[in-house]
Amino acid sequence: MSNRHPVAGVLAVAGYIVMIVPILFVVATAFTAGNSLKFPPEGFSLRWFDAALGYAPFMSSLATSAEIAALATLIALAVGVPVTLAIHRGRIPGKGIVESLFLSPLIVPELVVGLALFQQLIVIMRVDNWLVMLIGHTALLLPYAVRVTGAALAGADPSLEEAARGLGASPMRTFWTITVPVLRPGIFSAALLSFITSFNNVPLSLLLQSRDTQTLPITMLDYVQQSYDPMVAATSTLILAVTVVIAIIAERTVGFAKIFGGISR
C-alpha cells in the first residue's frame, strides 16, 4: 500500500531522529573511558556507572524522588478513582465543572503552581518542604488519575454493573467484581504515567526543594552546572534502562493497547 502522505511520513521520521539520536549520544558517552563528555567515546568502560552508584547525593536524591513519586501516585489514585466513578457513574450536579477542576493542573503552568505553594505553605505557613513537594506532585498527578481511569470507565458497558446488581449483587460486590476489573488497565496506566511524571519533574521540584529535600533530576542539574564528566550520562542511562524494563513489564502484563488505548477516546 502506497503512502498517501509522504510529507507526514518524512516529518515523523525527522521527529524520531530528533528524539532518539540525542539519547543514543548520551548512552554512548556513558560508557566512555575518558574524563569528559566527548563523542565518539574514548574507549569503553563501566567506571562512570560505578561512580554514579557510589555518589551519595545521587543515591539520596534517588530515594527522595522514588518516595515522593510513589506516595503522590498512591494519593492521586486514591482521590482520582472515586472522583472518576462519581463523574461517570454518579448523579452529582455540575459533573463537567468537577472534571475541569481536577484537570486544571494540566493547564496552569507548573511554575505558577510551585510559586503559589512556595509562598503560601513554605514562606507563610512554614510547612516542611518535603510535605509541600508531596502536595504539589499529588496535585500535578490528579489529572492523570482522573483522565486515564475515566477513559477506561467510559469505554466500559454500564449494563454489566446493572446486570450484576439486578442478579442480587451488593454495590460493594459489584464494585470489586465488575468495576475494578474494568478499571484495572486505566489504574495501571495512570499509576505508570503518574510515577514517571513525578519522578522526572523539574519545574515544580526546583521551586519547592530544600537542602535536605532534593529530587534526582534537580541534583543532576546542580551537578551538571559544576562538573562536566560522564557521570550524569551514566545516571541518565540507568534511568532509561529502568524505564525500558518497566515498559516491557507493562507490555507483558497488560499490553500497551489496553493501557494507553483508552486515552485517545
VEXGU-531039 format. One line per 8 residues: number of its first residue (from 1); their letters; for each residue x negated, y, z of C-alpha. Coordinates in nm, 4 decimals. Layout:
<pts>
NUM> A> X:Y:Z ~ ... .
</pts>
This chain:
<pts>
1> MSNRHPVA> 0.0000:0.0000:0.0000 ~ -0.1493:0.3307:-0.1054 ~ -0.1942:0.6153:0.1367 ~ 0.0617:0.8838:0.0602 ~ -0.1007:1.1369:0.2892 ~ -0.4776:1.1395:0.2149 ~ -0.5275:1.4735:0.3908 ~ -0.3751:1.3369:0.7115 .
9> GVLAVAGY> -0.5992:1.0307:0.6856 ~ -0.9113:1.2449:0.6436 ~ -0.8117:1.4628:0.9380 ~ -0.7512:1.1538:1.1502 ~ -1.0951:1.0138:1.0659 ~ -1.2552:1.3514:1.1367 ~ -1.0760:1.3670:1.4696 ~ -1.2021:1.0219:1.5692 .
17> IVMIVPIL> -1.5546:1.1190:1.4716 ~ -1.5391:1.4384:1.6775 ~ -1.4159:1.2452:1.9817 ~ -1.6257:0.9290:1.9579 ~ -1.9683:1.0435:1.8319 ~ -2.0471:1.2673:2.1350 ~ -1.9535:0.9775:2.3640 ~ -2.1932:0.7493:2.1750 .
25> FVVATAFT> -2.4695:1.0067:2.2201 ~ -2.4062:1.0158:2.5955 ~ -2.4090:0.6360:2.6208 ~ -2.7308:0.6125:2.4175 ~ -2.9154:0.8720:2.6263 ~ -2.8081:0.6931:2.9461 ~ -3.0393:0.4035:2.8524 ~ -3.3427:0.6197:2.7812 .
33> AGNSLKFP> -3.6772:0.5588:2.9476 ~ -3.7653:0.9271:2.9260 ~ -3.7176:1.2009:3.1846 ~ -3.4857:1.4313:2.9901 ~ -3.1737:1.4207:2.7762 ~ -3.3044:1.3601:2.4256 ~ -3.1672:1.1896:2.1187 ~ -3.2850:0.9488:1.9957 .
41> PEGFSLRW> -3.3700:0.7982:2.3369 ~ -3.7303:0.7475:2.4383 ~ -3.7354:0.3703:2.4798 ~ -3.4926:0.1512:2.6707 ~ -3.4499:0.1431:3.0474 ~ -3.1879:0.0975:3.3200 ~ -3.3700:0.3268:3.5611 ~ -3.1114:0.6044:3.5428 .
49> FDAALGYA> -2.8279:0.3689:3.6288 ~ -3.0187:0.2606:3.9356 ~ -3.0868:0.6259:4.0184 ~ -2.7183:0.7173:3.9795 ~ -2.6002:0.4307:4.2022 ~ -2.8568:0.5289:4.4634 ~ -2.7837:0.9021:4.4598 ~ -2.5945:0.9729:4.7824 .
57> PFMSSLAT> -2.3977:1.2826:4.6661 ~ -2.2575:1.0877:4.3686 ~ -2.1537:0.7916:4.5822 ~ -1.9974:1.0139:4.8489 ~ -1.8002:1.2171:4.5947 ~ -1.7012:0.8955:4.4153 ~ -1.5373:0.7717:4.7356 ~ -1.3600:1.1069:4.7742 .
65> SAEIAALA> -1.2343:1.1001:4.4139 ~ -1.1092:0.7421:4.4410 ~ -0.9417:0.8083:4.7757 ~ -0.7613:1.1225:4.6631 ~ -0.6636:0.9726:4.3263 ~ -0.5217:0.6566:4.4868 ~ -0.3287:0.8401:4.7588 ~ -0.1988:1.1085:4.5219 .
73> TLIALAVG> -0.0833:0.8388:4.2788 ~ 0.0999:0.6453:4.5514 ~ 0.2707:0.9589:4.6859 ~ 0.3654:1.0797:4.3370 ~ 0.5216:0.7416:4.2568 ~ 0.6975:0.7255:4.5947 ~ 0.8581:1.0605:4.5159 ~ 0.8904:1.0280:4.1394 .
81> VPVTLAIH> 1.0624:0.6892:4.1159 ~ 1.3607:0.7869:4.3395 ~ 1.3861:1.1172:4.1530 ~ 1.3910:0.9279:3.8238 ~ 1.6667:0.6994:3.9492 ~ 1.8674:0.9995:4.0692 ~ 1.8305:1.1745:3.7339 ~ 1.9130:0.8766:3.5107 .
89> RGRIPGKG> 2.1494:0.6736:3.7292 ~ 2.2836:0.9224:3.9832 ~ 2.5625:1.1751:3.9626 ~ 2.3808:1.4750:4.1070 ~ 2.4648:1.8185:3.9618 ~ 2.2013:2.0034:3.7641 ~ 2.0014:1.6995:3.6523 ~ 1.8262:1.8997:3.3829 .
97> IVESLFLS> 1.7146:2.1626:3.6330 ~ 1.5824:1.8974:3.8714 ~ 1.3904:1.7233:3.5942 ~ 1.2467:2.0532:3.4688 ~ 1.1361:2.1384:3.8217 ~ 0.9397:1.8155:3.8529 ~ 0.7923:1.8564:3.5043 ~ 0.6877:2.2180:3.5634 .
105> PLIVPELV> 0.3290:2.1334:3.6745 ~ 0.2643:2.0409:3.3113 ~ 0.3479:2.3977:3.2065 ~ 0.1877:2.6014:3.4850 ~ -0.1926:2.6266:3.4364 ~ -0.3891:2.4246:3.6917 ~ -0.5978:2.7287:3.7808 ~ -0.2818:2.9144:3.8835 .
113> VGLALFQQ> -0.1636:2.6209:4.0964 ~ -0.5068:2.5846:4.2531 ~ -0.5334:2.9554:4.3306 ~ -0.1876:2.9577:4.4888 ~ -0.2693:2.6586:4.7077 ~ -0.6060:2.8085:4.7993 ~ -0.4577:3.1409:4.9080 ~ -0.1535:3.0079:5.0924 .
121> LIVIMRVD> -0.2823:2.6897:5.2548 ~ -0.6583:2.7326:5.2917 ~ -0.7014:3.1070:5.3440 ~ -0.3782:3.1942:5.5269 ~ -0.2743:2.8696:5.6997 ~ -0.6265:2.7269:5.7456 ~ -0.5285:2.3784:5.6252 ~ -0.8113:2.1303:5.5696 .
129> NWLVMLIG> -0.9488:2.1327:5.2126 ~ -0.9117:1.7559:5.1756 ~ -0.5399:1.7700:5.2582 ~ -0.4820:2.0686:5.0288 ~ -0.6594:1.8882:4.7448 ~ -0.4377:1.5847:4.8040 ~ -0.1287:1.8086:4.7910 ~ -0.2500:1.9744:4.4718 .
137> HTALLLPY> -0.3301:1.6471:4.2981 ~ 0.0051:1.4993:4.4017 ~ 0.1900:1.7979:4.2544 ~ -0.0152:1.7597:3.9381 ~ 0.0809:1.3919:3.9053 ~ 0.4546:1.4238:3.9709 ~ 0.5380:1.4899:3.6020 ~ 0.3699:1.1628:3.5024 .
145> AVRVTGAA> 0.5658:0.9673:3.7625 ~ 0.8982:1.1228:3.6613 ~ 0.8469:1.1353:3.2838 ~ 0.6916:0.7943:3.2261 ~ 0.9149:0.5957:3.4609 ~ 1.2086:0.7929:3.3246 ~ 1.1181:0.6837:2.9713 ~ 1.1153:0.3202:3.0833 .
153> LAGADPSL> 1.4506:0.3585:3.2594 ~ 1.6099:0.5481:2.9694 ~ 1.5216:0.2617:2.7354 ~ 1.6924:0.0047:2.9599 ~ 2.0506:-0.1093:2.9240 ~ 2.2506:0.0142:3.2280 ~ 2.5069:-0.2594:3.1648 ~ 2.2597:-0.5084:3.3165 .
161> EEAARGLG> 2.2853:-0.3363:3.6543 ~ 2.6617:-0.3046:3.6184 ~ 2.6869:-0.6768:3.5392 ~ 2.4787:-0.7659:3.8445 ~ 2.6998:-0.5556:4.0704 ~ 3.0107:-0.6992:3.9044 ~ 2.8892:-1.0504:3.9892 ~ 2.8688:-0.9585:4.3552 .
169> ASPMRTFW> 2.5074:-0.8453:4.3960 ~ 2.4497:-0.5755:4.6547 ~ 2.2996:-0.2428:4.5431 ~ 1.9668:-0.3348:4.7072 ~ 1.9575:-0.6790:4.5433 ~ 2.0453:-0.5225:4.2075 ~ 1.7628:-0.2732:4.2527 ~ 1.4972:-0.5361:4.3276 .
177> TITVPVLR> 1.6090:-0.7996:4.0768 ~ 1.7174:-0.5803:3.7832 ~ 1.5965:-0.2195:3.8152 ~ 1.2433:-0.2833:3.9424 ~ 1.1521:-0.5329:3.6641 ~ 1.2831:-0.2803:3.4116 ~ 1.0761:-0.0046:3.5698 ~ 0.7591:-0.2140:3.6148 .
185> PGIFSAAL> 0.5907:-0.1145:3.2826 ~ 0.6746:0.2510:3.3477 ~ 0.5439:0.2369:3.7051 ~ 0.2257:0.0656:3.5878 ~ 0.1654:0.3193:3.3124 ~ 0.2452:0.6125:3.5419 ~ 0.0019:0.4789:3.8014 ~ -0.2689:0.4320:3.5387 .
193> LSFITSFN> -0.2252:0.7780:3.3867 ~ -0.1954:0.9433:3.7281 ~ -0.5077:0.7846:3.8717 ~ -0.7207:0.8707:3.5683 ~ -0.5822:1.2265:3.5579 ~ -0.6555:1.2848:3.9256 ~ -0.9975:1.1195:3.9152 ~ -1.1142:1.3288:3.6178 .
201> NVPLSLLL> -0.9565:1.6579:3.7268 ~ -1.1864:1.9601:3.7334 ~ -0.9937:2.2950:3.7387 ~ -0.7780:2.2206:4.0428 ~ -1.0533:2.0401:4.2330 ~ -1.3001:2.3189:4.1610 ~ -1.0811:2.5743:4.3382 ~ -0.9900:2.3534:4.6346 .
209> QSRDTQTL> -1.3274:2.1971:4.7068 ~ -1.5438:2.2500:5.0121 ~ -1.8921:2.1395:5.1089 ~ -1.7518:1.8227:5.2647 ~ -1.4761:1.7653:5.0066 ~ -1.6131:1.7343:4.6554 ~ -1.4899:1.5035:4.3829 ~ -1.7263:1.3241:4.1482 .
217> PITMLDYV> -1.6639:1.5487:3.8410 ~ -1.7402:1.8591:4.0497 ~ -2.0575:1.7019:4.1923 ~ -2.1682:1.6049:3.8408 ~ -2.1004:1.9589:3.7203 ~ -2.3125:2.1025:4.0011 ~ -2.5903:1.8538:3.9244 ~ -2.5982:1.9446:3.5556 .
225> QQSYDPMV> -2.6440:2.3111:3.6476 ~ -2.9548:2.2239:3.8483 ~ -3.1124:1.9302:3.6635 ~ -3.1386:1.8114:3.3066 ~ -3.2181:1.4423:3.3463 ~ -3.0123:1.1493:3.2099 ~ -2.8629:1.0512:3.5488 ~ -2.5360:1.2287:3.4680 .
233> AATSTLIL> -2.5227:1.0440:3.1347 ~ -2.5689:0.7151:3.3211 ~ -2.2910:0.8067:3.5649 ~ -2.0608:0.9006:3.2761 ~ -2.1363:0.5675:3.1065 ~ -2.0467:0.3770:3.4235 ~ -1.7170:0.5673:3.4489 ~ -1.6481:0.4918:3.0807 .
241> AVTVVIAI> -1.7207:0.1221:3.1370 ~ -1.4818:0.1055:3.4324 ~ -1.2137:0.2834:3.2265 ~ -1.2550:0.0328:2.9431 ~ -1.2250:-0.2570:3.1892 ~ -0.9049:-0.1058:3.3314 ~ -0.7692:-0.0634:2.9777 ~ -0.8472:-0.4275:2.8953 .
249> IAERTVGF> -0.6750:-0.5464:3.2133 ~ -0.3736:-0.3289:3.1334 ~ -0.3542:-0.4699:2.7825 ~ -0.3823:-0.8306:2.9028 ~ -0.1305:-0.7976:3.1864 ~ 0.1379:-0.5665:3.0478 ~ 0.0353:-0.4564:2.6995 ~ -0.0104:-0.1043:2.5687 .
257> AKIFGGIS> 0.3087:-0.1254:2.3636 ~ 0.5113:-0.1733:2.6815 ~ 0.3015:0.0694:2.8839 ~ 0.2996:0.3659:2.6508 ~ 0.5732:0.2807:2.4042 ~ 0.8490:0.4465:2.6019 ~ 0.6707:0.7771:2.6481 ~ 0.7345:0.8839:2.2914 .
265> R> 1.1072:0.8156:2.3117 .
</pts>
